[in-house]
Amino acid sequence: MPRRKGFGAENAFRGLTLAAGTMVLIIIVAITVFLIAKAVPALRADEANFLTTKEWFANETPARFGIAALAWGTVVSAVIALLVAVPIALGIALYLSHYAHKRIATVLGFLIDLLAAVPSVVFGLWGLMVFIDPVRDFSVWLNKYFAWLPFFDGEAPFGRSLLLGGLVLAIMVLPIITSLSREVFMQTPTANEEAALALGATKWEMIRTAVIPYGRPGVIASVMLGLGRALGETIALAMTLGFLNVISLNVIENGGNSIAANIANGFGEAGEIGRGALIASGLVLFTITLIVNMIARAIIYRRREFTESAA
């Protein structure tokens, strides 16, 4: 007769991890149910189309509000942040993983990781009080020489715009993308790098043919995680955007708003329908960020060798 296995540490750990994973799913479902339950009465009272209306008059009678302009500002500011942050982050990650001396790489890596610990309200205050002046001058320059592009057309004043919010977001997501990309590049098998060098490749050719292709899924996942951070940012955008609910390709004129910033600015003064409307917009943001993170997870697990090396 085989001996019956007792309740050991392995079974306890397996049960604990299963309970933790199940609890995460339960919390996500509970949040979804709460958001839907609170949002439905406001959506029923809305006299406009919630998905296509730009105006936000949730506290008026009758209530008219929509998510179109808020979603536009959220996506545009996040895209600007990624366009600026991704090239810089990848360059820093490659330098730290393959070019810098070990001591320099350790110090710079620590400083970059420390940047992620700065509270978002500090970034918002810095953007509003300090960074707004150079961004305003840069906007004037863009308007002077590139006004033929719809992104930089318009008239002054410039300042609290989607460009300012996007640049502040770029600084905020830079540590996330840099740290994850650096770890991915450092996990490239040494045999792959040595094989490329043995065939006569230069260091940059080795990086281009061996390092970057191997780490591409991880880089894409880090960018998606940075996108999720940018989409959900609240206080920094609440301090740097102009709070005009418009849909425009122009990114330098005063204006723009985001879902999270609108919630932060309007929740304290909102009535019953207004709070429900803000919760409904939060449900949209919750859905967007959840989809972004699910896509990031799918990209990570697409290549078995990457997941095994990351584990």
C-alpha positions in Angstrom: 0.0 0.0 0.0 1.4 3.4 -0.9 2.0 5.7 2.0 -0.6 8.5 2.2 1.0 11.9 1.8 0.5 14.3 4.6 -0.3 18.0 4.5 3.2 19.4 3.9 4.6 22.8 3.2 4.3 22.3 -0.6 0.5 21.7 -0.3 0.2 24.7 2.0 2.0 26.9 -0.4 0.0 25.7 -3.3 -3.3 26.4 -1.5 -2.1 29.8 -0.4 -1.1 30.8 -3.9 -4.4 29.5 -5.3 -6.3 31.4 -2.7 -4.4 34.6 -3.5 -5.1 34.3 -7.2 -8.7 33.5 -6.6 -9.0 36.6 -4.3 -7.6 38.8 -7.1 -10.3 37.6 -9.5 -13.0 38.1 -6.9 -11.8 41.6 -6.2 -11.8 42.5 -9.9 -15.3 41.1 -10.3 -16.5 42.9 -7.2 -15.1 46.2 -8.5 -16.8 45.6 -11.9 -20.2 44.9 -10.2 -19.9 48.0 -8.0 -19.1 50.2 -10.9 -21.9 48.9 -13.0 -24.4 49.1 -10.2 -23.5 52.7 -9.4 -23.3 53.8 -13.1 -26.6 52.4 -14.4 -28.9 54.9 -12.7 -26.9 57.8 -14.0 -26.7 56.4 -17.5 -30.5 56.0 -17.5 -30.9 59.7 -16.5 -28.5 60.8 -19.3 -30.3 62.7 -22.1 -27.3 62.3 -24.4 -25.4 59.5 -25.9 -22.8 58.5 -23.3 -20.2 57.2 -25.8 -20.4 60.0 -28.4 -21.2 63.2 -26.5 -18.4 65.6 -25.8 -20.2 67.8 -23.2 -20.1 67.0 -19.5 -23.1 68.5 -17.7 -23.9 65.7 -15.3 -25.1 68.0 -12.5 -27.6 69.8 -14.7 -31.3 69.1 -15.1 -31.7 67.3 -17.3 -28.3 65.7 -17.2 -26.3 65.6 -20.4 -22.8 64.0 -20.4 -20.6 61.8 -22.5 -17.2 60.2 -22.5 -16.0 61.0 -26.0 -13.9 64.1 -25.3 -12.6 62.6 -22.0 -11.6 59.4 -23.7 -9.9 61.4 -26.5 -7.8 63.4 -24.1 -6.9 60.3 -22.1 -5.7 58.4 -25.2 -3.9 61.4 -26.9 -2.0 62.3 -23.7 -0.9 58.7 -23.3 0.2 58.4 -26.9 2.3 61.6 -26.6 3.9 60.1 -23.5 4.8 56.9 -25.2 6.1 58.6 -28.3 8.5 60.6 -26.2 9.3 58.0 -23.5 9.8 54.8 -25.5 12.8 55.8 -27.6 14.6 57.4 -24.6 13.8 54.4 -22.3 15.1 51.9 -24.8 18.2 53.9 -25.4 18.9 54.1 -21.6 18.1 50.4 -21.2 20.5 49.3 -23.9 23.2 51.6 -22.5 22.8 50.2 -19.0 22.7 46.6 -20.1 25.5 46.5 -22.8 27.6 49.7 -22.8 27.9 51.2 -19.3 30.4 50.0 -16.8 28.9 47.9 -14.1 29.2 50.5 -11.4 27.8 53.2 -13.5 25.0 51.0 -14.6 24.2 50.2 -11.0 24.1 53.8 -9.9 22.1 55.0 -13.0 19.7 52.1 -12.7 19.1 53.0 -9.0 18.4 56.6 -9.9 16.0 55.7 -12.6 14.2 53.3 -10.3 14.1 56.0 -7.7 12.3 58.3 -10.2 9.4 55.9 -10.1 9.0 56.5 -6.4 8.3 60.2 -6.8 4.6 60.9 -6.1 2.5 61.9 -9.0 1.4 65.1 -7.2 5.0 66.2 -7.2 5.2 65.7 -11.0 2.0 67.7 -11.3 3.2 70.6 -9.3 6.5 70.6 -11.1 4.8 70.6 -14.4 2.4 73.4 -13.5 5.0 75.7 -11.8 8.2 75.0 -13.6 7.9 72.9 -16.8 5.0 74.9 -18.2 7.2 77.8 -19.2 9.6 75.8 -21.5 6.7 73.9 -22.9 4.9 77.1 -23.7 8.0 78.4 -25.5 8.3 75.1 -27.3 4.6 75.4 -28.3 5.1 78.9 -29.7 8.1 77.6 -31.8 6.0 74.6 -33.1 3.2 76.9 -34.0 5.5 79.3 -35.8 7.3 76.7 -38.0 4.9 73.8 -38.1 1.4 75.5 -38.1 0.7 73.7 -41.4 0.3 70.5 -39.4 -3.1 70.2 -37.6 -1.3 69.2 -34.4 0.4 72.6 -34.0 -2.1 74.9 -35.5 -4.1 77.5 -33.5 -3.6 80.7 -31.6 -2.1 81.6 -28.3 -2.3 81.3 -25.3 -0.4 78.1 -25.0 0.5 76.2 -21.9 -1.9 73.9 -20.1 -2.4 71.6 -23.0 -2.3 68.0 -24.0 1.4 68.5 -24.9 2.3 69.5 -21.4 0.3 66.7 -19.9 1.8 64.2 -22.3 5.4 65.3 -21.6 4.8 65.1 -17.8 3.4 61.6 -18.3 6.4 60.7 -20.4 8.7 61.4 -17.5 6.4 59.4 -15.2 6.3 56.2 -17.3 10.0 56.4 -18.3 11.3 54.4 -15.2 8.8 51.6 -15.8 9.7 51.1 -19.4 13.4 51.5 -18.8 13.6 49.1 -15.9 11.6 46.3 -17.5 13.4 46.7 -20.9 16.8 46.7 -19.1 16.0 43.4 -17.4 14.8 41.9 -20.7 18.0 42.9 -22.5 20.2 41.5 -19.7 18.4 38.1 -20.1 19.6 37.6 -23.6 21.5 34.3 -23.7 25.3 34.9 -23.8 25.6 32.3 -26.5 23.5 34.4 -28.9 25.6 37.5 -28.3 28.9 35.6 -28.7 27.7 33.9 -31.8 26.9 37.2 -33.5 30.3 38.7 -32.4 32.1 35.5 -33.6 30.6 36.0 -37.1 32.2 39.4 -37.3 29.3 41.6 -36.2 30.0 44.9 -34.4 28.5 45.5 -31.0 25.6 47.5 -32.4 25.0 44.8 -35.1 25.0 42.2 -32.3 22.5 44.2 -30.3 20.3 44.7 -33.4 20.4 41.0 -34.5 20.6 39.2 -31.2 19.5 41.3 -28.2 16.5 43.3 -29.6 14.8 40.4 -31.4 15.1 38.2 -28.3 13.7 40.9 -26.0 11.0 42.3 -28.3 8.0 40.6 -26.5 9.3 42.0 -23.2 9.8 45.4 -24.6 6.3 45.5 -26.0 4.9 44.3 -22.7 6.8 47.0 -20.8 5.5 49.6 -23.2 2.0 48.3 -22.6 2.4 48.5 -18.9 3.7 52.1 -19.3 0.6 52.8 -21.4 -1.6 51.4 -18.6 0.1 53.8 -16.1 -0.4 56.7 -18.4 -4.0 56.0 -19.0 -4.8 55.8 -15.3 -2.8 58.9 -14.2 -4.9 61.4 -12.2 -3.3 64.1 -10.2 -0.5 65.1 -12.7 -3.0 65.5 -15.5 -5.5 67.3 -13.2 -2.8 70.0 -12.7 -1.5 70.3 -16.2 -4.5 70.0 -18.5 -6.9 72.9 -19.4 -10.2 71.1 -18.7 -11.9 71.9 -22.0 -13.9 68.9 -23.3 -13.0 69.2 -27.0 -12.0 66.7 -29.6 -9.2 68.2 -31.7 -5.9 67.2 -33.2 -4.3 70.3 -31.8 -2.1 69.4 -28.9 -0.6 72.8 -28.0 -3.7 75.0 -27.4 -5.0 75.3 -23.9 -7.5 72.6 -23.2 -7.9 68.9 -23.0 -9.2 66.7 -20.3 -9.0 63.0 -19.3 -11.2 60.6 -17.6 -9.2 60.3 -14.4 -8.6 64.1 -14.1 -12.3 64.8 -14.6 -13.1 62.4 -11.8 -10.6 64.0 -9.4 -11.8 67.5 -10.2 -15.6 66.8 -10.2 -16.3 64.2 -7.6 -16.3 66.5 -4.6 -19.0 68.8 -6.0 -21.0 66.2 -7.8 -24.6 65.3 -6.9 -26.1 61.9 -7.0 -26.4 61.7 -10.8 -23.0 63.4 -11.2 -21.3 60.9 -9.0 -22.9 58.1 -10.9 -21.8 59.7 -14.2 -18.2 59.9 -12.9 -18.3 56.3 -11.8 -19.6 55.4 -15.3 -16.6 57.1 -16.8 -14.4 55.3 -14.3 -15.9 52.0 -15.6 -14.8 52.9 -19.1 -11.3 53.7 -17.8 -11.2 50.5 -15.8 -12.2 48.5 -18.9 -9.5 50.2 -21.0 -6.7 49.6 -18.5 -7.8 46.0 -18.0 -7.7 45.3 -21.7 -4.2 47.0 -21.9 -2.8 44.8 -19.1 -4.4 41.7 -20.6 -2.7 42.4 -23.9 0.6 42.9 -22.1 0.2 39.6 -20.4 -0.6 37.8 -23.6 2.4 39.3 -25.3 4.7 38.1 -22.5 3.4 34.5 -22.6 3.5 34.4 -26.4 7.1 33.2 -26.4 7.8 30.3 -24.1 11.5 30.9 -23.8 11.0 34.5 -22.6 8.6 33.4 -19.9 11.0 30.7 -18.7 13.9 33.1 -18.6 11.8 35.8 -16.8 10.8 33.2 -14.2 
